[in-house]
Amino acid sequence: MPSITGRVEVNLSVPDPGRSAAWYAELLGLEVRYEFDPHDGRPSYVCLSEPASGMILCFVGHEGNPGRPFDERHTGLDHLELLVALREDLDEWAARLDELGIAHSGVKQPPHTANAMLTFRDPDNIQLEFFWRAPG
């Protein structure tokens, strides 16, 4: 079987790639990797990267996107989960979201698992989650 690298590049369809890229860059400290704005009907892109992990997150603008908010109940993406190394990292992210005025769930630990999470939404209503997976 052919191999893959294990790295994943996430591409999200959004009505305004520049706006989304600016929001994510501010929140996560991402850097612009490349931009493509063809002005001829082809999709426009803004791709960001996180230097330490190599994560790549791209925002795609399709001509004719009606700009409706994201709804995870439709087929496709449910949410974007960003894993953190330590449980305490969730508290730091909650403080960062507060600092930026981004509404969030607070750190949650569901009764059925030892894992913990912090959920929030981006400007297009895409659900995001900082997630800590308990050892074991």
C-alpha positions, 0 to 999 in steps of 0.5 A: 500500500502507498504511504502517506505522511500523517500530516493533514492540510485542512481546507475550509470553504468560507465566504471571505477567506481573508477575514477567516485567515485573519481571525485564525491567525490572531487566535492561533498565531498562524503565519500566511503560507500563501494566498491566491486570488485569481479574479477569474471565477476560480476559487481564492485561497489563503493558507496559513501554517503553524511553524512549530507543528507544521499544521496547515489551515486553508480558507477557500472562497468559492464564487457563488458562496451564499455566505450561510453560516456553517451547520455541522448537521449537514454531511461533511465537517462536524468540527475541527479539533485541535489537540493540546498536550496538557489538561492545563493548556485548556485553561490557558486557551480559555483565558486566550479566548476571553482576552479576544472576546470569543465566546466559549463553553468553558473547559468541559469534562463529560462524565463518560470520559477522562478527556476534557475539551473547550468548544467555541465557534469561528466567525462562520459558525464552524465549531472548533474544539481544543481537546485534551486526551487523558493518558491511557 
